Amino acid sequence: MQGIEKRFGAVHANRAVQLRVDSGTVHGIVGENGAGKSTLMSILYGFYEADAGEISIEGVPAKIRGSREAIALGIGMVHQHFMLVDTLSALDNVMLGAEPSWRLASARAEVRAKLEALMRDTGLQVQLDALVHELPVGERQRLEILKALFRGARILILDEPTAVLTPQETEALFVTLRGLRERGTTILLITHKLKEIMALCDAVTVMRAGQVVLDTKIADTSIDGLAEAMVGRRVNLGRIGADVSNSATPGAVLLGAQGLGVVDSLGVARLAEVSLQLRAGEIVGIAGVSGNGQSELLDVLSGLMAPSSGTLTLGGQSFTPQRWLNPRTARALRLAHVPEDRHRRAMVLPFAAWESAVLGHQHQPRYSRWWGWLRQRAMREDTALMMERYDVRPRNPALRSSKFSGGNQQKLVLAREAQFFATQPQVLLVGQPTRGVDIGAIEFIHGRLRAMRDAGGAVLVVSSELDEVLALADRVIVMNAGRISGELPIDQCTEAALGRLMGGAASH
């Protein structure tokens, strides 16, 4: 790609971008949210047409005006949010739009034969007759890759492919991608996870403010070098640094839970005898492979779900399963919650930013009067202030929530929950605080969580990123199969020790 230019009104998304990718390699593309990397890949896949510049595929100039033309040139793309129809089978999802004939029975048989051969060749195993909504996340990821390869992709674009995968699923994906590279497939990997870039890629391109600022072989760079190129300054994500408070002085217990249990509609225990305390001036990290009860724990503590058993103490009040906490009461007792899934639970994507920014707080006297009439001017003013202090870009309260990047959406939600209302929370529950977020935003969010701890709040962080837990937590609780398998102060935490507990090894 040579001299690629793209504007969206006043936003100059790509500025004379040069990108060269060698055949049969894994090439990383990194940058902060809004750096222009996804726009560049969308131009390559035909979602957008460049305002200027040239694209060549295998040395031949190519004019790509739509995705159909990109697919015909051997380009496939796997999006961060899967483009699958949940109510169709895996087989029908692959066939959709690429049916070999109008006779569906014979078409299915033909597609099945090709897919089975492709699965044998690549190791990408998928239950072809299962409905997509029944498949685990890792298998849906494999299905998306199969769908692209079935259409003849020789160049595969992956956008944040590990954002929703467990560590085991991530490693399985890497094995697959290395195998595809050995077969000659060229892979373009968009990710915020610099460890993955260093582990998987042959070369990397760093973008900042729509331009390429670094293009290098992996052997010639480092995680620190990539982070500095992305942000334009040194970035500190660890526990050491002059601007990072590393010591906690735990105070009074602000939230206590005893014997929490959750049994789902199928009779499966999702939580079993979980007890914990959150103290003032402390960050507690919850570590564990996704799906081991962390999500249910957050739902129970935030009042979104009543447990089958157990008790909760918050703000001097006690709650039992028969009379459990609800989100409005939680807010009144100064407990705030940043959900794991910001799209489904933290904001309404078609809403303007100012509407998403006051969700759950719209009944405050500052925002409503006389039978529920809303004071929109006050809401817009406070959202503008929120955006300024939390560095939400662009600073446009009227912009639709869906138009912000993932990192800026997360900062907007964190600002709403952590800072900007009549009574700041004493207890903050945060699920996956930096999922799909760039490294600059990660540093900012971590700083805000530490600031709340240092102001005397209690913070509970659930993260599938072990590095994040180790960087933030003063005490780490590990969950396995719905139970607490161990609890360690941060000075006793190593990846090996936590890994054993995550695998179910008991600890005293």
C-alpha positions in Angstrom: 0.0 0.0 0.0 1.6 3.3 -1.1 0.6 6.9 -0.3 -2.8 5.9 1.2 -4.9 8.9 2.2 -8.3 8.8 3.8 -10.4 11.6 5.4 -13.7 11.5 7.2 -14.8 15.2 7.2 -12.3 17.0 9.4 -10.7 13.7 10.6 -7.6 12.8 8.6 -7.6 9.1 9.3 -4.7 8.0 7.0 -1.9 10.3 6.0 0.3 9.1 3.1 0.6 5.6 4.6 3.2 3.2 3.2 2.8 -0.5 4.1 4.8 -3.4 2.7 4.0 -6.9 3.8 6.1 -9.9 2.7 4.3 -13.0 1.5 4.0 -15.9 3.9 4.7 -13.8 7.1 2.7 -12.6 10.1 2.8 -8.8 10.1 1.6 -6.9 13.1 -0.1 -3.5 12.9 -0.3 -1.6 16.2 -1.3 1.8 17.4 -3.5 3.7 19.8 -7.3 3.8 19.3 -7.8 6.2 16.5 -4.3 5.8 15.0 -5.8 4.8 11.7 -4.9 1.1 11.6 -8.4 -0.3 11.3 -9.2 2.3 8.6 -6.1 1.2 6.6 -7.2 -2.5 6.8 -10.8 -1.5 5.9 -9.4 0.1 2.8 -7.5 -3.1 2.0 -10.7 -5.1 2.5 -12.9 -2.8 0.5 -15.0 -1.3 3.2 -13.7 2.1 2.4 -12.1 3.4 -0.8 -8.9 5.5 -0.4 -9.0 9.1 -1.3 -5.5 8.7 -2.8 -2.8 6.1 -3.1 -2.2 2.7 -4.7 -2.5 -0.9 -3.7 -0.6 -3.8 -5.2 -1.2 -7.5 -4.5 1.7 -9.8 -5.4 3.2 -7.1 -7.5 0.0 -6.4 -9.5 -1.8 -3.0 -9.1 -5.3 -3.6 -7.6 -8.4 -1.4 -7.5 -10.5 -2.4 -4.5 -13.9 -0.7 -4.5 -15.7 -3.3 -2.3 -15.3 -6.4 -0.3 -16.4 -8.7 -3.2 -13.3 -7.4 -5.1 -11.1 -7.9 -2.1 -12.3 -11.5 -1.7 -11.7 -12.2 -5.4 -8.1 -11.0 -4.9 -7.6 -13.5 -2.1 -8.1 -11.1 0.9 -10.1 -12.2 3.9 -10.9 -10.4 7.1 -11.9 -11.7 10.6 -13.5 -8.9 12.6 -13.2 -8.3 16.4 -16.9 -8.7 16.7 -17.8 -11.8 14.8 -19.9 -11.5 11.6 -21.9 -14.7 12.2 -25.6 -15.5 12.3 -26.2 -17.0 15.7 -29.3 -19.0 14.6 -27.7 -20.7 11.7 -25.4 -23.7 11.8 -21.6 -23.3 11.4 -21.9 -25.0 8.0 -24.6 -22.6 6.8 -22.6 -19.6 8.0 -19.7 -20.6 5.8 -22.0 -21.2 2.9 -24.0 -18.0 3.3 -23.3 -15.8 0.3 -21.0 -18.4 -1.3 -23.5 -21.2 -2.2 -22.1 -23.4 -5.0 -25.6 -24.0 -6.4 -29.3 -23.2 -5.7 -30.0 -26.8 -4.7 -29.3 -26.4 -1.0 -29.0 -30.1 -0.2 -26.3 -30.7 -2.8 -24.7 -27.4 -2.0 -24.4 -28.3 1.7 -22.8 -31.7 0.8 -20.3 -30.0 -1.5 -19.4 -27.3 1.1 -19.2 -29.9 3.9 -16.7 -32.0 1.9 -14.5 -28.9 1.2 -14.7 -27.8 4.8 -13.7 -31.2 6.2 -10.7 -31.3 3.9 -9.8 -27.7 4.9 -10.1 -28.6 8.6 -7.8 -31.6 8.2 -5.2 -29.4 6.4 -5.3 -26.5 8.8 -6.2 -28.2 12.1 -9.2 -25.7 12.5 -11.8 -28.0 14.0 -15.4 -26.8 14.2 -18.7 -28.6 14.9 -20.3 -27.9 11.5 -23.8 -28.9 12.4 -24.0 -26.9 15.7 -25.8 -23.6 15.8 -23.3 -20.7 16.2 -24.8 -19.5 19.5 -24.0 -23.0 21.0 -20.3 -22.8 20.1 -17.7 -21.5 22.5 -15.9 -18.3 21.7 -12.7 -20.0 20.5 -14.6 -22.2 18.1 -16.4 -19.2 16.6 -13.1 -17.6 16.0 -11.9 -20.7 14.2 -15.2 -20.6 12.2 -14.5 -17.1 11.0 -11.0 -18.1 9.8 -12.4 -21.1 8.1 -15.0 -18.9 6.4 -12.3 -16.7 5.0 -10.1 -19.6 3.9 -13.1 -21.3 2.2 -13.4 -18.2 0.0 -9.8 -18.6 -1.1 -8.1 -16.1 1.2 -4.3 -16.0 0.8 -4.0 -12.7 2.8 -5.8 -12.9 6.1 -6.6 -9.8 8.2 -7.3 -10.4 11.9 -8.7 -7.5 14.0 -8.1 -8.0 17.7 -8.4 -11.8 17.4 -7.7 -12.6 21.1 -9.8 -9.9 22.7 -12.4 -12.4 24.0 -10.3 -15.6 24.1 -9.0 -17.4 27.2 -5.2 -17.9 27.4 -5.6 -21.5 26.3 -7.8 -20.5 23.3 -5.2 -17.8 22.5 -2.3 -20.3 22.4 -4.4 -22.7 20.3 -5.1 -19.8 17.8 -1.4 -19.0 17.7 -0.6 -22.6 16.8 -3.2 -22.4 14.0 -1.7 -19.1 12.7 1.8 -20.4 12.7 0.5 -23.4 10.7 -1.2 -21.1 8.2 2.0 -19.2 7.8 3.9 -22.4 7.1 1.3 -23.1 4.3 2.1 -19.7 2.7 -0.8 -17.6 4.1 0.1 -14.0 4.7 -1.4 -12.7 8.0 -2.0 -9.1 9.1 -2.6 -8.9 12.8 -4.2 -5.8 14.4 -3.8 -6.0 18.2 -3.1 -3.9 21.3 -1.3 -6.8 23.0 2.4 -6.2 22.4 3.4 -9.5 24.0 1.4 -11.2 21.2 3.2 -9.1 18.6 6.6 -10.1 19.9 5.6 -13.8 20.2 3.9 -14.3 16.8 4.9 -11.7 14.3 7.8 -11.5 11.8 7.6 -7.8 11.4 5.5 -4.9 12.8 4.2 -1.5 11.6 3.4 1.1 14.3 0.9 3.9 13.4 0.2 7.1 15.3 -2.2 9.9 14.3 -2.8 8.3 10.9 0.8 7.9 10.0 3.4 5.2 10.1 6.0 6.0 12.7 7.9 2.7 12.8 8.3 -0.2 10.5 10.7 -2.9 11.6 11.5 -6.6 11.9 10.5 -8.1 15.3 14.1 -9.1 16.0 15.1 -5.4 15.9 12.5 -4.1 18.5 11.1 -4.7 21.9 7.8 -4.2 23.9 9.1 -1.0 25.4 10.2 0.3 22.0 6.8 -0.5 20.4 5.0 1.1 23.3 7.0 4.3 23.1 6.5 4.5 19.3 2.7 4.0 19.7 2.3 6.8 22.3 5.1 9.1 21.6 6.6 8.8 25.1 7.7 6.3 27.6 4.8 4.2 29.0 4.7 2.7 32.4 2.2 -0.2 32.9 4.0 -1.9 35.8 4.3 -1.3 39.5 7.6 0.7 39.4 7.7 4.4 38.6 7.8 7.7 40.3 4.1 8.5 39.3 2.8 5.1 40.4 1.8 4.4 44.0 2.9 0.9 44.9 1.9 0.6 48.5 -1.6 0.0 49.9 -2.7 0.6 53.5 -5.9 -1.4 53.8 -8.4 0.1 56.2 -12.0 -0.8 57.2 -14.0 -3.5 55.4 -16.3 -1.7 53.0 -17.9 -4.9 51.4 -18.1 -8.4 52.8 -19.5 -11.5 51.2 -19.9 -14.9 52.9 -20.6 -18.3 51.3 -21.9 -17.0 48.0 -23.4 -19.7 45.8 -25.0 -19.5 42.3 -26.8 -22.5 40.6 -27.9 -21.9 37.0 -31.2 -23.0 35.4 -29.6 -26.4 34.5 -28.6 -27.1 38.1 -24.9 -26.4 37.5 -23.1 -24.6 40.3 -21.4 -21.5 38.9 -20.3 -20.2 42.3 -19.7 -22.3 45.4 -18.9 -21.0 48.9 -17.2 -17.9 47.8 -16.2 -15.5 50.6 -14.2 -12.3 50.3 -13.7 -8.8 51.8 -12.9 -5.5 50.1 -11.1 -3.0 52.3 -10.6 0.7 52.0 -7.4 1.7 50.3 -6.9 -1.6 48.5 -7.1 -3.0 45.0 -8.1 -6.7 45.0 -7.5 -8.6 41.7 -9.5 -11.6 40.7 -7.4 -13.9 38.5 -8.5 -17.0 36.6 -9.3 -18.4 33.2 -12.5 -16.9 31.9 -15.6 -18.9 32.7 -14.6 -19.9 36.2 -17.2 -17.9 38.1 -15.7 -14.4 37.8 -18.6 -13.0 35.8 -21.2 -14.5 38.2 -19.3 -13.0 41.1 -19.4 -9.5 39.6 -23.2 -9.9 38.8 -23.9 -11.0 42.4 -21.8 -8.2 44.1 -23.3 -5.5 41.9 -26.9 -6.5 42.4 -27.5 -7.7 38.9 -28.1 -11.3 40.1 -29.4 -12.8 43.4 -27.3 -15.8 44.6 -28.7 -19.1 45.6 -27.0 -18.8 49.0 -24.8 -16.5 51.0 -24.9 -13.1 52.5 -23.5 -9.6 51.6 -22.7 -6.7 53.9 -22.4 -3.2 52.3 -22.8 0.3 53.8 -24.0 -1.1 57.1 -26.8 -3.1 55.6 -27.0 -6.9 55.2 -28.5 -8.7 52.2 -29.7 -12.3 51.8 -30.9 -14.2 48.7 -34.5 -13.5 49.7 -33.8 -9.7 49.8 -30.8 -9.1 47.7 -29.1 -5.9 46.7 -30.3 -4.2 43.5 -28.3 -1.7 41.3 -30.2 1.4 42.5 -29.7 0.5 46.1 -26.0 -0.3 45.3 -25.6 3.2 43.9 -27.2 4.7 47.0 -24.7 2.8 49.1 -21.9 4.1 47.0 -21.0 1.0 45.1 -20.3 1.5 41.3 -19.8 -1.2 38.6 -18.0 -1.1 35.3 -19.3 -4.2 33.5 -17.2 -6.7 31.6 -19.1 -6.1 28.3 -19.3 -2.4 27.7 -21.4 -2.8 24.6 -24.2 -4.9 26.1 -24.2 -3.7 29.7 -22.5 -0.4 30.1 -23.9 1.8 27.3 -26.6 2.0 24.7 -24.7 2.2 21.4 -27.3 4.2 19.4 -27.5 6.8 22.2 -25.5 10.0 22.1 -22.5 10.1 24.4 -24.2 12.4 26.9 -27.0 9.9 27.2 -24.7 7.0 27.8 -22.7 9.1 30.2 -25.6 9.6 32.7 -27.2 6.1 32.5 -28.2 5.1 36.0 -27.8 8.6 37.3 -30.6 10.3 35.4 -32.8 10.5 38.5 -30.4 12.8 40.4 -31.9 16.2 41.1 -29.3 17.9 38.9 -30.6 15.9 35.9 -34.4 15.6 36.4 -37.3 17.6 37.8 -41.1 17.5 38.1 -42.3 14.0 37.2 -39.2 13.0 35.4 -38.5 15.8 32.9 -34.7 15.6 32.1 -32.3 18.5 32.3 -30.4 17.8 29.1 -28.3 20.9 29.3 -26.8 19.8 32.6 -26.2 16.4 31.3 -24.3 17.7 28.2 -22.3 20.1 30.3 -21.2 17.4 32.7 -20.4 15.0 29.9 -18.2 17.6 28.3 -16.3 18.0 31.6 -16.1 14.2 32.0 -14.6 13.9 28.5 -12.0 16.6 29.3 -10.9 15.1 32.5 -10.8 11.5 31.3 -9.3 12.4 27.9 -12.2 10.9 25.9 -11.7 11.6 22.2 -13.3 13.1 20.2 -14.7 15.5 22.8 -18.2 15.6 21.3 -21.0 14.8 23.8 -23.5 14.7 20.8 -21.6 11.9 19.0 -23.3 8.5 18.9 -21.8 6.2 21.5 -21.0 3.5 18.8 -18.7 6.0 17.0 -16.1 6.1 19.7 -13.2 3.6 19.8 -13.3 0.9 22.4 -10.7 2.6 24.6 -12.7 5.9 24.6 -15.9 4.1 25.3 -14.3 2.4 28.3 -13.0 5.8 29.6 -16.5 7.2 29.3 -18.0 4.4 31.3 -15.2 4.6 33.9 -15.7 8.3 34.3 -19.4 7.8 34.8 -19.0 5.2 37.5 -15.9 6.4 39.3 -16.0 10.2 39.5 -18.7 12.4 38.3 -21.7 12.4 40.5 -22.9 13.7 43.8 -21.4 11.0 45.9 -18.2 9.3 44.6 -18.2 5.6 45.1 -16.5 3.9 48.0 -16.5 0.5 46.3 -15.8 0.1 42.6 -16.2 -3.2 40.8 -14.4 -3.4 37.4 -14.7 -6.2 34.9 -12.0 -6.5 32.2 -11.0 -2.8 32.6 -8.8 -2.7 29.5 -10.2 -5.3 27.1 -9.6 -4.1 23.5 -8.0 -0.9 24.8 -4.7 0.6 23.5 -1.6 0.9 25.6 -2.0 4.7 26.2 -5.5 4.3 27.5 -4.4 1.3 29.6 -1.9 3.5 31.4 -4.6 6.2 32.0 -7.2 3.7 33.3 -4.8 2.0 35.6 -3.8 5.4 37.0 -7.5 6.3 37.7 -8.0 3.0 39.5 -4.9 3.6 41.7 -6.1 7.1 42.4 -9.4 5.8 43.7 -7.6 3.3 45.9 -5.3 6.0 47.2 -8.3 8.2 48.0 -9.6 5.5 50.4 -11.8 3.5 48.1 -12.0 -0.3 47.6 -11.5 -1.5 44.0 -12.2 -5.1 42.8 -10.6 -5.8 39.4 -11.6 -8.9 37.4 -9.2 -9.4 34.4 -8.3 -12.3 32.2 -4.9 -10.5 31.6 -2.5 -11.8 34.3 -0.1 -9.0 33.6 -2.8 -6.5 34.4 -3.7 -8.2 37.7 0.0 -8.2 38.7 0.4 -4.6 37.8 -2.7 -3.3 39.7 -3.5 -5.6 42.6 -2.4 -5.4 46.2 -3.9 -8.8 46.9 -4.9 -11.5 44.4 -7.8 -14.0 44.7 -7.7 -16.9 42.2 -10.9 -18.6 41.0 -11.2 -22.1 39.5 -14.5 -23.9 38.8 -16.6 -21.4 40.7 -14.5 -21.6 43.9 -11.6 -19.6 45.4 -8.6 -21.8 44.9 -6.2 -19.4 46.6 -5.4 -15.9 47.9 -2.0 -14.3 47.9 -0.6 -10.8 48.8 1.1 -9.3 45.7 4.6 -9.8 47.0 4.0 -13.6 46.9 2.5 -13.6 43.4 4.4 -15.0 40.5 3.0 -16.2 37.2 3.9 -19.7 38.1 2.2 -19.6 41.5 -1.0 -18.0 40.1 -0.9 -20.4 37.1 -1.0 -23.4 39.5 -4.0 -21.9 41.4 -5.8 -21.1 38.1 -5.4 -24.7 37.2 -7.1 -25.8 40.4 -4.2 -26.5 42.7 -5.3 -25.8 46.3 -3.4 -23.2 48.4 -3.4 -22.2 52.1 
